[in-house]
Amino acid sequence: MSKEEFQKIRRDYFKFISKKVTFSIICILISFIAIVLSVTIGQYSISFFESYEVIIDHLLNRPVDDMYFHIIWELRMPRTLMAILVGAGLAVGGAAMQSIMRNPLADPYITGVSSGASLGAAISIILGICILPGITGQASIVVNAFLFSLIPISVMLVISNFRKVTPTMMILSCIAVMYIFTATTSMLMLSANPNDLAEVYVWTVGTLGKASWSNLPIVAAAVAAGLTLLIVCSKNLNVLAMGDKGAKSLGVNPTHLRITCMAAIALMTATIVSFTGTIGFVGLLAPHVVRIFIGSDNKYLIPCSAAFGALLLICADSLAKVISNTGLPVGVITALIGGPLFIILLIKMQKRVWR
C-alpha cells in the first residue's frame, strides 16, 4: 500500500468517525436548548429568558420569586429531567435489544416489563394490595410495578438454567408471561371504579407527570448503570452480528452475553416504568433514526441513541403539555408520532444499516 493510499484511508476513517461524534454533539446541544424551552411550556406562560433566569438564580443561591420558583424548579424541571433520563434509557435499551435479538422490531418492552409493571400497579390501585407489607399510597404502586416487572425476565432466566436459550425462545417466553399479565390486568380493570380505572389507564399509556426531585436519583442511577454496562459490552454486541458460531469463534459466549444484557435492560426499564408507566415507541424509533446517520456500530450507536432518545422525549412531552389545558400523557404523543414515522422508516430503510 502506497503512502497516498494510506493517507486517503486514514482521512476517510476520521471523516467516518467525526460524522458519528458530530451527530452526538448536535443532539446533546439541542437537548440543552430543549430543556429550557420545555420548562417554559405549560398552563402558566413563562418566557425563555425568565425561565433561564430562575434556573441560574436558584443555582447561584440568589433570591427567586416564590411562584416562579415553584412552577419552574418544583414542577417543570423534574419533569424535563425525567424526560431526559427516560428517553435515554429507553432508547439505549432498544438499541441494545435490537442488536441482541438481531431483530429490528425489538425494544425494551419485549421482555414483558411493561405488562408486569401494569399488573403490579393495577393490583395496588384497584385492590389496595402491596407485595411488601406496610407500604401504602404512591409508594406501593411503585414497589408493585417494579417487582412485577421483573417476573418475565426472571422466568426467562429460570428457563435458561434448564436448556440452551435462543433469541427466539427468550422472546417467546417473555411474550407468554406478557399475555398472562395483560389478561389479568384487563380482568382487574373490569371491576374497578372510574377513578381507579383512569389511574390504571395512565399507567398503561405512560406519563411524566409524576416526576419529582425525590424519584429522579433512583431513575438516574438505574439509567447510568444500564448505559455504562451496555457501552462496556458494545464491542461484544457487534460480534453478535456475525451469528452465534462466529461469536464463539472470537471468544464471546452469546448466551451469557444476551442474558447479562437483557437482565440489565430489564432492571433499567423496570425502574423507569415504575415511575412513568409504559411510554411506547421511544425505544423502537430512536435507534432506527440514529442508524440512518451513524450506522450500526454499537460503540457509537448506544451513546448516540441515548442523546437522541432524550431529545425525542423532551419534544414529545412539550407537545403533550400544549395540546390541551390538562395536557395529555406523553405516551399518547409518542405513539401518534412514532407509529407513522416508524412505518416511513421501514419503507425507506436500506438493509445495509443493519450490517
SULTA-V307213 format. One record per backbone hydrogen bond with DSSP energy under -1.0 kcal/mol. NH is the residue of the N-H (numbers start at 1). CO is the residue of the C=O. Records with the same first field share a line. If there is no record, write none. Layout:
NH=CO / CO
This chain:
6=2
7=3
8=4
9=5
10=6
11=7
12=8
13=9
14=10
15=11
16=12
17=13
18=14
19=15
20=16
21=17
22=18
23=19
24=20
25=21
26=22
27=23
28=24
29=25
30=26
31=27
32=28
33=29
34=30
35=31
36=32
37=33
38=34
39=35
41=38
46=40
51=47
52=48
53=49
54=50
55=51
56=52
57=53
58=54
59=55
60=56
61=58
62=57
69=65
70=66
71=67
72=68
73=69
74=69
75=70
76=71
77=72
80=76
81=77
82=78
83=79
84=80
85=81
86=82
87=83
88=84
89=85
90=86
91=87
92=88
93=89
94=90
95=91
96=92
97=93
98=94
99=95
100=96
101=97
103=98
106=103
110=107
112=109
116=112
117=113
118=114
119=115
120=116
121=117
122=118
123=119
124=120
125=121
126=122
127=123
129=123
135=132
141=137
142=138
143=139
144=140
145=141
146=142
147=143
148=144
149=145
151=148
154=150
155=151
156=152
157=153
158=154
159=155
160=156
161=158
162=159
163=159
170=166
171=167
172=168
173=169
174=170
175=171
176=172
177=173
178=174
179=175
180=176
181=177
182=178
183=179
184=180
185=181
186=182
187=183
188=184
189=185
190=186
197=193
198=194
199=195
200=196
201=197
202=198
203=199
204=200
205=201
206=202
207=276
211=208
216=212
219=215
220=216
221=217
222=218
223=219
224=220
225=221
226=222
227=223
228=224
229=225
230=226
231=227
232=228
233=229
234=231
237=233
238=234
239=235
240=236
241=238
242=239
243=240
247=243
248=244
249=245
251=248
252=247
257=253
258=254
259=255
260=256
261=257
262=258
263=259
264=260
265=261
266=262
267=263
268=264
269=265
270=266
271=267
272=268
273=269
274=270
275=272
276=272
277=273
278=203
285=281
286=282
289=285
290=286
291=287
292=288
294=290
295=291
300=297
301=297
302=298
304=300
305=301
306=302
307=303
308=304
309=305
310=306
311=307
312=308
313=309
314=310
315=311
316=312
317=313
318=314
319=315
320=316
321=317
323=319
328=320
331=206
332=329
334=330
335=331
336=332
337=333
338=334
339=335
341=337
342=338
343=339
344=340
345=341
346=342
347=343
348=344
349=345
353=350
354=351
355=352
